[in-house]
Amino acid sequence: MFTNALLLNNDYAKKFVDANLDEIYCSISAANINTYRKLHPSSGKNELKTIEKNIMFLSEHKKKQNKTMPGVVLIEVINSLNYRETLEMLNWARKVRANAIRFQLMHNMKLKHLMLNQKEKEEFKEDLDKVKNLAKKYNIKIHENINVQIETFDSESGDWEIGFYKQKGCFAGWYFSRYWVSDGISFCCAHKIIDSLENKRFKDIWNSDKYNEMRVIARDGNIKRNIKMVDGNNLLDKECNHCGNYDLNREAYWKLKKYGLLKFIR
């Protein structure tokens, strides 16, 4: 589940623990009130404190129930306002007893002034290396997705990992789906709506001929067979140039290759 944790109150926290929800991703992108307010100009002065309290209660309740789920993952979108605060983010993660941190580089072209330039990216990388070593001592996992972004990130376009999906294909259709509360089932992390759950079961949508057709088109990267989604977006579009599923996509490809299964989906 993805949330900003503002509405993650005690009642919800208890329900998620009781339901054995596997993971909760909390989008934070700050470890102090000053940076938080800069990134969220319309936020109230106590918002970050509320988020902190909510996550801490979840972690404490989980411990009281002698459970390890749901795992708490903090999403830290790195930009020009917070890129030197990675150590502070790690300490904040310790404070709320998070299990992991997922750093990711900002890529919104509408906010290009917040994207890291080459110099800032190098400085962030240096700090990140130190944070990774400390995180091991604190038993906090640093998701490996950030390594791929740093390797392939283009500071001008905000894109990364373009070559991989064009050469190897996209396999998200077989291992991933996203539910947007406001719109319905999306093919991937991007807003590419396939269908609504209003009058259909997820099982029926997932196993439909329509979904299978999209899987094949994405796998082949076949622009000629591109398809319009329910929301008007194309299945294959510029969002693919900064794919949100890039780390899982890589993992899926290498596992398929390792076990000799690629031939069955080609």
DRENDREN-341957 format. One record per residue (C-alpha): residue number from 1; residue in three letters; z, x, y. Coordinates in Angstrom, 3 decimals. Last residue first. Example, Ala and Ser with C-alpha at 12.3 -4.5 7.8 and 13.67 -1.06 7.14 Angstrom:
BEGIN
<site k="2" r="SER" zz="7.140" xx="13.670" yy="-1.060"/>
<site k="1" r="ALA" zz="7.800" xx="12.300" yy="-4.500"/>
This chain:
BEGIN
<site k="266" r="ARG" zz="-26.514" xx="8.619" yy="-14.524"/>
<site k="265" r="ILE" zz="-23.145" xx="7.130" yy="-15.459"/>
<site k="264" r="PHE" zz="-23.075" xx="8.128" yy="-19.126"/>
<site k="263" r="LYS" zz="-24.553" xx="11.578" yy="-18.515"/>
<site k="262" r="LEU" zz="-21.590" xx="12.488" yy="-16.327"/>
<site k="261" r="LEU" zz="-19.210" xx="12.126" yy="-19.268"/>
<site k="260" r="GLY" zz="-19.139" xx="15.689" yy="-20.601"/>
<site k="259" r="TYR" zz="-15.356" xx="16.001" yy="-20.366"/>
<site k="258" r="LYS" zz="-15.362" xx="18.603" yy="-17.608"/>
<site k="257" r="LYS" zz="-18.237" xx="16.951" yy="-15.732"/>
<site k="256" r="LEU" zz="-16.532" xx="13.573" yy="-15.565"/>
<site k="255" r="LYS" zz="-13.303" xx="15.291" yy="-14.562"/>
<site k="254" r="TRP" zz="-15.111" xx="17.306" yy="-11.889"/>
<site k="253" r="TYR" zz="-16.771" xx="14.211" yy="-10.416"/>
<site k="252" r="ALA" zz="-13.615" xx="12.091" yy="-10.367"/>
<site k="251" r="GLU" zz="-11.599" xx="14.843" yy="-8.665"/>
<site k="250" r="ARG" zz="-14.243" xx="15.305" yy="-6.002"/>
<site k="249" r="ASN" zz="-14.351" xx="11.568" yy="-5.328"/>
<site k="248" r="LEU" zz="-10.564" xx="11.415" yy="-5.185"/>
<site k="247" r="ASP" zz="-10.541" xx="14.089" yy="-2.474"/>
<site k="246" r="TYR" zz="-13.469" xx="12.571" yy="-0.579"/>
<site k="245" r="ASN" zz="-12.227" xx="8.979" yy="-0.547"/>
<site k="244" r="GLY" zz="-11.999" xx="8.712" yy="3.235"/>
<site k="243" r="CYS" zz="-15.612" xx="9.816" yy="3.593"/>
<site k="242" r="HIS" zz="-16.499" xx="11.570" yy="6.819"/>
<site k="241" r="ASN" zz="-20.285" xx="11.540" yy="6.490"/>
<site k="240" r="CYS" zz="-20.007" xx="8.351" yy="4.418"/>
<site k="239" r="GLU" zz="-18.982" xx="6.510" yy="7.592"/>
<site k="238" r="LYS" zz="-22.521" xx="7.175" yy="8.872"/>
<site k="237" r="ASP" zz="-23.895" xx="4.546" yy="6.484"/>
<site k="236" r="LEU" zz="-24.374" xx="3.705" yy="2.807"/>
<site k="235" r="LEU" zz="-22.989" xx="0.253" yy="1.949"/>
<site k="234" r="ASN" zz="-24.365" xx="-1.079" yy="5.225"/>
<site k="233" r="ASN" zz="-22.115" xx="-3.029" yy="7.572"/>
<site k="232" r="GLY" zz="-22.730" xx="-6.730" yy="8.215"/>
<site k="231" r="ASP" zz="-19.252" xx="-7.922" yy="7.189"/>
<site k="230" r="VAL" zz="-20.508" xx="-9.309" yy="3.862"/>
<site k="229" r="MET" zz="-22.135" xx="-5.971" yy="3.007"/>
<site k="228" r="LYS" zz="-25.778" xx="-5.153" yy="3.532"/>
<site k="227" r="ILE" zz="-27.427" xx="-3.089" yy="0.783"/>
<site k="226" r="ASN" zz="-29.172" xx="0.250" yy="0.678"/>
<site k="225" r="ARG" zz="-31.899" xx="0.537" yy="-1.952"/>
<site k="224" r="LYS" zz="-33.997" xx="2.988" yy="0.061"/>
<site k="223" r="ILE" zz="-30.782" xx="4.795" yy="1.069"/>
<site k="222" r="ASN" zz="-30.131" xx="5.764" yy="-2.571"/>
<site k="221" r="GLY" zz="-26.973" xx="7.852" yy="-2.607"/>
<site k="220" r="ASP" zz="-27.345" xx="7.722" yy="-6.410"/>
<site k="219" r="ARG" zz="-23.687" xx="6.876" yy="-7.078"/>
<site k="218" r="ALA" zz="-23.576" xx="4.585" yy="-4.043"/>
<site k="217" r="ILE" zz="-26.602" xx="2.590" yy="-5.235"/>
<site k="216" r="VAL" zz="-25.233" xx="2.441" yy="-8.803"/>
<site k="215" r="ARG" zz="-21.794" xx="1.221" yy="-7.711"/>
<site k="214" r="MET" zz="-23.350" xx="-1.344" yy="-5.379"/>
<site k="213" r="GLU" zz="-25.339" xx="-2.869" yy="-8.255"/>
<site k="212" r="ASN" zz="-22.163" xx="-3.006" yy="-10.346"/>
<site k="211" r="TYR" zz="-20.371" xx="-4.929" yy="-7.590"/>
<site k="210" r="LYS" zz="-23.170" xx="-7.507" yy="-7.400"/>
<site k="209" r="ASP" zz="-23.279" xx="-7.852" yy="-11.179"/>
<site k="208" r="SER" zz="-19.613" xx="-8.896" yy="-11.066"/>
<site k="207" r="ASN" zz="-16.771" xx="-7.153" yy="-12.904"/>
<site k="206" r="TRP" zz="-14.709" xx="-6.275" yy="-9.805"/>
<site k="205" r="ILE" zz="-15.338" xx="-9.668" yy="-8.153"/>
<site k="204" r="ASP" zz="-14.300" xx="-11.569" yy="-11.282"/>
<site k="203" r="LYS" zz="-11.164" xx="-9.464" yy="-11.771"/>
<site k="202" r="PHE" zz="-10.230" xx="-9.875" yy="-8.094"/>
<site k="201" r="ARG" zz="-10.123" xx="-13.624" yy="-8.647"/>
<site k="200" r="LYS" zz="-12.251" xx="-15.842" yy="-6.445"/>
<site k="199" r="ASN" zz="-11.795" xx="-18.654" yy="-3.916"/>
<site k="198" r="GLU" zz="-9.935" xx="-16.964" yy="-1.066"/>
<site k="197" r="LEU" zz="-10.167" xx="-13.462" yy="-2.519"/>
<site k="196" r="SER" zz="-13.080" xx="-12.587" yy="-0.260"/>
<site k="195" r="ASP" zz="-16.133" xx="-10.502" yy="-1.080"/>
<site k="194" r="ILE" zz="-17.785" xx="-7.103" yy="-0.765"/>
<site k="193" r="ILE" zz="-16.455" xx="-5.893" yy="2.582"/>
<site k="192" r="LYS" zz="-17.415" xx="-2.405" yy="3.698"/>
<site k="191" r="HIS" zz="-14.761" xx="-1.371" yy="6.252"/>
<site k="190" r="ALA" zz="-14.208" xx="2.212" yy="5.131"/>
<site k="189" r="CYS" zz="-11.626" xx="3.095" yy="2.480"/>
<site k="188" r="CYS" zz="-14.006" xx="1.986" yy="-0.280"/>
<site k="187" r="PHE" zz="-15.872" xx="-1.062" yy="-1.611"/>
<site k="186" r="SER" zz="-13.792" xx="-3.478" yy="0.466"/>
<site k="185" r="ILE" zz="-12.136" xx="-6.652" yy="-0.821"/>
<site k="184" r="GLY" zz="-11.098" xx="-9.249" yy="1.752"/>
<site k="183" r="ASP" zz="-11.182" xx="-9.792" yy="5.499"/>
<site k="182" r="SER" zz="-7.829" xx="-10.061" yy="7.282"/>
<site k="181" r="VAL" zz="-5.581" xx="-8.733" yy="4.531"/>
<site k="180" r="TRP" zz="-7.975" xx="-5.853" yy="3.853"/>
<site k="179" r="TYR" zz="-7.935" xx="-5.044" yy="0.154"/>
<site k="178" r="ARG" zz="-9.302" xx="-1.674" yy="-0.868"/>
<site k="177" r="SER" zz="-11.027" xx="-0.739" yy="-4.096"/>
<site k="176" r="PHE" zz="-11.063" xx="2.459" yy="-6.093"/>
<site k="175" r="TYR" zz="-11.912" xx="3.978" yy="-9.468"/>
<site k="174" r="TRP" zz="-15.413" xx="2.867" yy="-10.420"/>
<site k="173" r="GLY" zz="-16.892" xx="2.062" yy="-7.006"/>
<site k="172" r="ALA" zz="-15.523" xx="5.287" yy="-5.556"/>
<site k="171" r="PHE" zz="-17.995" xx="7.361" yy="-7.582"/>
<site k="170" r="CYS" zz="-20.159" xx="8.624" yy="-4.728"/>
<site k="169" r="GLY" zz="-22.940" xx="11.078" yy="-5.526"/>
<site k="168" r="LYS" zz="-23.153" xx="14.756" yy="-6.417"/>
<site k="167" r="GLN" zz="-25.646" xx="16.120" yy="-3.885"/>
<site k="166" r="LYS" zz="-25.316" xx="13.630" yy="-1.025"/>
<site k="165" r="TYR" zz="-21.614" xx="13.092" yy="-1.755"/>
<site k="164" r="PHE" zz="-20.910" xx="16.810" yy="-1.702"/>
<site k="163" r="GLY" zz="-23.110" xx="17.832" yy="1.217"/>
<site k="162" r="ILE" zz="-21.411" xx="15.605" yy="3.767"/>
<site k="161" r="GLU" zz="-17.899" xx="16.920" yy="3.016"/>
<site k="160" r="TRP" zz="-16.893" xx="16.703" yy="6.661"/>
<site k="159" r="ASP" zz="-17.827" xx="14.893" yy="9.858"/>
<site k="158" r="GLY" zz="-16.102" xx="14.926" yy="13.254"/>
<site k="157" r="SER" zz="-19.481" xx="15.539" yy="14.878"/>
<site k="156" r="GLU" zz="-18.676" xx="18.514" yy="17.092"/>
<site k="155" r="SER" zz="-15.627" xx="19.894" yy="15.278"/>
<site k="154" r="ASP" zz="-17.447" xx="19.923" yy="11.924"/>
<site k="153" r="PHE" zz="-14.867" xx="19.915" yy="9.118"/>
<site k="152" r="THR" zz="-15.920" xx="21.529" yy="5.805"/>
<site k="151" r="GLU" zz="-13.118" xx="23.913" yy="4.839"/>
<site k="150" r="ILE" zz="-10.385" xx="22.242" yy="6.914"/>
<site k="149" r="GLN" zz="-11.270" xx="18.844" yy="5.477"/>
<site k="148" r="VAL" zz="-11.296" xx="20.133" yy="1.909"/>
<site k="147" r="ASN" zz="-7.851" xx="21.693" yy="2.296"/>
<site k="146" r="ILE" zz="-6.487" xx="18.523" yy="3.919"/>
<site k="145" r="ASN" zz="-7.065" xx="16.554" yy="0.724"/>
<site k="144" r="GLU" zz="-4.510" xx="18.693" yy="-1.117"/>
<site k="143" r="HIS" zz="-1.620" xx="16.327" yy="-0.495"/>
<site k="142" r="ILE" zz="1.517" xx="18.184" yy="0.557"/>
<site k="141" r="LYS" zz="4.301" xx="17.309" yy="-1.885"/>
<site k="140" r="ILE" zz="7.903" xx="17.431" yy="-0.711"/>
<site k="139" r="ASN" zz="10.308" xx="19.191" yy="-3.057"/>
<site k="138" r="TYR" zz="12.148" xx="20.802" yy="-0.117"/>
<site k="137" r="LYS" zz="11.440" xx="24.322" yy="-1.355"/>
<site k="136" r="LYS" zz="7.801" xx="23.412" yy="-2.013"/>
<site k="135" r="ALA" zz="7.561" xx="21.917" yy="1.481"/>
<site k="134" r="LEU" zz="8.583" xx="25.253" yy="2.999"/>
<site k="133" r="ASN" zz="5.569" xx="27.031" yy="1.501"/>
<site k="132" r="LYS" zz="3.186" xx="24.254" yy="2.541"/>
<site k="131" r="VAL" zz="4.631" xx="24.248" yy="6.075"/>
<site k="130" r="LYS" zz="3.832" xx="27.931" yy="6.513"/>
<site k="129" r="ASP" zz="0.205" xx="27.421" yy="5.438"/>
<site k="128" r="LEU" zz="0.010" xx="24.380" yy="7.713"/>
<site k="127" r="ASP" zz="1.023" xx="26.411" yy="10.754"/>
<site k="126" r="GLU" zz="-1.853" xx="28.831" yy="10.214"/>
<site k="125" r="LYS" zz="-4.287" xx="25.965" yy="9.554"/>
<site k="124" r="PHE" zz="-3.208" xx="24.211" yy="12.750"/>
<site k="123" r="GLU" zz="-3.916" xx="27.347" yy="14.757"/>
<site k="122" r="GLU" zz="-7.367" xx="27.634" yy="13.153"/>
<site k="121" r="LYS" zz="-8.124" xx="23.976" yy="13.896"/>
<site k="120" r="GLU" zz="-6.983" xx="24.403" yy="17.488"/>
<site k="119" r="LYS" zz="-9.426" xx="27.279" yy="17.969"/>
<site k="118" r="GLN" zz="-12.308" xx="25.352" yy="16.379"/>
<site k="117" r="ASN" zz="-11.739" xx="22.216" yy="18.454"/>
<site k="116" r="LEU" zz="-9.434" xx="19.510" yy="17.198"/>
<site k="115" r="MET" zz="-10.298" xx="15.882" yy="17.903"/>
<site k="114" r="LEU" zz="-8.318" xx="14.138" yy="20.651"/>
<site k="113" r="HIS" zz="-11.093" xx="14.319" yy="23.264"/>
<site k="112" r="LYS" zz="-13.407" xx="12.811" yy="20.645"/>
<site k="111" r="LEU" zz="-11.546" xx="9.526" yy="20.785"/>
<site k="110" r="LYS" zz="-14.594" xx="7.281" yy="20.384"/>
<site k="109" r="MET" zz="-15.870" xx="9.876" yy="17.906"/>
<site k="108" r="ASN" zz="-12.924" xx="9.120" yy="15.602"/>
<site k="107" r="HIS" zz="-12.569" xx="12.092" yy="13.242"/>
<site k="106" r="MET" zz="-8.860" xx="12.946" yy="13.352"/>
<site k="105" r="LEU" zz="-7.936" xx="15.522" yy="10.727"/>
<site k="104" r="GLN" zz="-5.792" xx="14.482" yy="7.775"/>
<site k="103" r="PHE" zz="-2.311" xx="15.449" yy="6.645"/>
<site k="102" r="ARG" zz="-0.926" xx="13.501" yy="3.692"/>
<site k="101" r="ILE" zz="2.789" xx="14.127" yy="3.368"/>
<site k="100" r="ALA" zz="4.818" xx="13.516" yy="0.228"/>
<site k="99" r="ASN" zz="8.048" xx="12.210" yy="-1.250"/>
<site k="98" r="ALA" zz="9.667" xx="10.948" yy="1.944"/>
<site k="97" r="ARG" zz="13.409" xx="11.297" yy="2.293"/>
<site k="96" r="VAL" zz="13.577" xx="9.912" yy="5.862"/>
<site k="95" r="LYS" zz="15.084" xx="13.179" yy="7.128"/>
<site k="94" r="ARG" zz="12.984" xx="15.365" yy="4.870"/>
<site k="93" r="ALA" zz="9.811" xx="13.747" yy="6.225"/>
<site k="92" r="TRP" zz="11.111" xx="14.351" yy="9.750"/>
<site k="91" r="ASN" zz="11.547" xx="18.025" yy="8.878"/>
<site k="90" r="LEU" zz="7.970" xx="18.164" yy="7.612"/>
<site k="89" r="MET" zz="6.692" xx="16.466" yy="10.756"/>
<site k="88" r="GLU" zz="8.590" xx="18.984" yy="12.891"/>
<site k="87" r="LEU" zz="6.906" xx="21.771" yy="10.953"/>
<site k="86" r="THR" zz="3.522" xx="20.128" yy="11.559"/>
<site k="85" r="GLU" zz="4.087" xx="19.793" yy="15.310"/>
<site k="84" r="ARG" zz="1.402" xx="22.182" yy="16.606"/>
<site k="83" r="TYR" zz="-1.424" xx="19.731" yy="15.826"/>
<site k="82" r="ASN" zz="0.307" xx="16.853" yy="17.629"/>
<site k="81" r="LEU" zz="-1.589" xx="16.110" yy="20.841"/>
<site k="80" r="SER" zz="-4.934" xx="17.700" yy="19.925"/>
<site k="79" r="ASN" zz="-5.154" xx="15.666" yy="16.724"/>
<site k="78" r="ILE" zz="-3.768" xx="15.576" yy="13.190"/>
<site k="77" r="VAL" zz="-3.451" xx="12.204" yy="11.487"/>
<site k="76" r="GLU" zz="-0.118" xx="12.392" yy="9.659"/>
<site k="75" r="ILE" zz="0.121" xx="9.927" yy="6.782"/>
<site k="74" r="LEU" zz="3.613" xx="9.894" yy="5.280"/>
<site k="73" r="VAL" zz="3.747" xx="9.182" yy="1.546"/>
<site k="72" r="VAL" zz="6.749" xx="7.343" yy="0.089"/>
<site k="71" r="GLY" zz="6.739" xx="7.009" yy="-3.698"/>
<site k="70" r="PRO" zz="7.552" xx="3.476" yy="-4.774"/>
<site k="69" r="MET" zz="9.017" xx="4.187" yy="-7.182"/>
<site k="68" r="THR" zz="11.512" xx="6.833" yy="-8.270"/>
<site k="67" r="LYS" zz="14.236" xx="4.439" yy="-9.334"/>
<site k="66" r="ASN" zz="17.986" xx="4.803" yy="-9.826"/>
<site k="65" r="GLN" zz="18.598" xx="1.516" yy="-7.992"/>
<site k="64" r="LYS" zz="20.747" xx="3.365" yy="-5.470"/>
<site k="63" r="LYS" zz="17.976" xx="5.950" yy="-5.038"/>
<site k="62" r="LYS" zz="15.366" xx="3.293" yy="-4.310"/>
<site k="61" r="HIS" zz="17.737" xx="1.677" yy="-1.837"/>
<site k="60" r="GLU" zz="18.177" xx="4.999" yy="-0.023"/>
<site k="59" r="SER" zz="14.448" xx="5.684" yy="0.198"/>
<site k="58" r="LEU" zz="13.668" xx="2.146" yy="1.371"/>
<site k="57" r="PHE" zz="16.489" xx="2.279" yy="3.914"/>
<site k="56" r="MET" zz="15.227" xx="5.607" yy="5.246"/>
<site k="55" r="ILE" zz="11.709" xx="4.211" yy="5.624"/>
<site k="54" r="ASN" zz="12.935" xx="1.248" yy="7.671"/>
<site k="53" r="LYS" zz="15.275" xx="3.319" yy="9.871"/>
<site k="52" r="GLU" zz="12.549" xx="5.825" yy="10.725"/>
<site k="51" r="ILE" zz="10.076" xx="3.055" yy="11.539"/>
<site k="50" r="THR" zz="12.643" xx="1.373" yy="13.785"/>
<site k="49" r="LYS" zz="13.359" xx="4.701" yy="15.525"/>
<site k="48" r="LEU" zz="9.629" xx="5.193" yy="16.052"/>
<site k="47" r="GLU" zz="9.386" xx="1.768" yy="17.661"/>
<site k="46" r="ASN" zz="12.419" xx="2.066" yy="19.949"/>
<site k="45" r="LYS" zz="10.602" xx="2.774" yy="23.231"/>
<site k="44" r="GLY" zz="8.131" xx="-0.030" yy="22.630"/>
<site k="43" r="SER" zz="4.536" xx="0.801" yy="21.802"/>
<site k="42" r="SER" zz="1.643" xx="0.130" yy="24.189"/>
<site k="41" r="PRO" zz="0.748" xx="3.800" yy="24.629"/>
<site k="40" r="HIS" zz="0.679" xx="4.534" yy="20.870"/>
<site k="39" r="LEU" zz="-0.570" xx="8.132" yy="20.619"/>
<site k="38" r="LYS" zz="1.282" xx="9.187" yy="23.761"/>
<site k="37" r="ARG" zz="4.315" xx="7.119" yy="22.714"/>
<site k="36" r="TYR" zz="4.447" xx="8.845" yy="19.313"/>
<site k="35" r="THR" zz="4.128" xx="12.281" yy="20.902"/>
<site k="34" r="ASN" zz="7.126" xx="11.669" yy="23.144"/>
<site k="33" r="ILE" zz="9.161" xx="9.850" yy="20.476"/>
<site k="32" r="ASN" zz="9.150" xx="12.697" yy="18.000"/>
<site k="31" r="ALA" zz="7.723" xx="13.275" yy="14.529"/>
<site k="30" r="ALA" zz="4.227" xx="11.925" yy="15.047"/>
<site k="29" r="SER" zz="1.143" xx="10.823" yy="13.113"/>
<site k="28" r="ILE" zz="3.004" xx="7.884" yy="11.457"/>
<site k="27" r="SER" zz="0.877" xx="5.960" yy="8.947"/>
<site k="26" r="CYS" zz="3.132" xx="5.060" yy="6.024"/>
<site k="25" r="TYR" zz="1.494" xx="5.141" yy="2.589"/>
<site k="24" r="ILE" zz="3.594" xx="3.245" yy="0.061"/>
<site k="23" r="GLU" zz="3.200" xx="4.198" yy="-3.583"/>
<site k="22" r="ASP" zz="3.661" xx="2.832" yy="-7.117"/>
<site k="21" r="LEU" zz="5.118" xx="-0.609" yy="-6.468"/>
<site k="20" r="ASN" zz="7.858" xx="-0.997" yy="-9.063"/>
<site k="19" r="ALA" zz="8.274" xx="-4.717" yy="-8.220"/>
<site k="18" r="ASP" zz="12.025" xx="-4.306" yy="-7.655"/>
<site k="17" r="VAL" zz="11.395" xx="-1.374" yy="-5.295"/>
<site k="16" r="PHE" zz="8.767" xx="-3.330" yy="-3.382"/>
<site k="15" r="LYS" zz="11.029" xx="-6.375" yy="-3.166"/>
<site k="14" r="LYS" zz="13.967" xx="-4.331" yy="-1.884"/>
<site k="13" r="ALA" zz="11.822" xx="-2.720" yy="0.819"/>
<site k="12" r="TYR" zz="10.420" xx="-6.096" yy="1.843"/>
<site k="11" r="ASP" zz="13.908" xx="-7.484" yy="2.381"/>
<site k="10" r="ASN" zz="15.122" xx="-4.363" yy="4.191"/>
<site k="9" r="ASN" zz="12.282" xx="-4.363" yy="6.718"/>
<site k="8" r="LEU" zz="8.892" xx="-2.686" yy="6.385"/>
<site k="7" r="LEU" zz="7.576" xx="-4.491" yy="9.454"/>
<site k="6" r="LEU" zz="7.177" xx="-1.327" yy="11.527"/>
<site k="5" r="ALA" zz="6.222" xx="0.738" yy="8.471"/>
<site k="4" r="ASN" zz="2.717" xx="1.524" yy="9.828"/>
<site k="3" r="THR" zz="1.478" xx="0.263" yy="6.475"/>
<site k="2" r="PHE" zz="-0.780" xx="1.141" yy="3.550"/>
<site k="1" r="MET" zz="0.000" xx="0.000" yy="0.000"/>
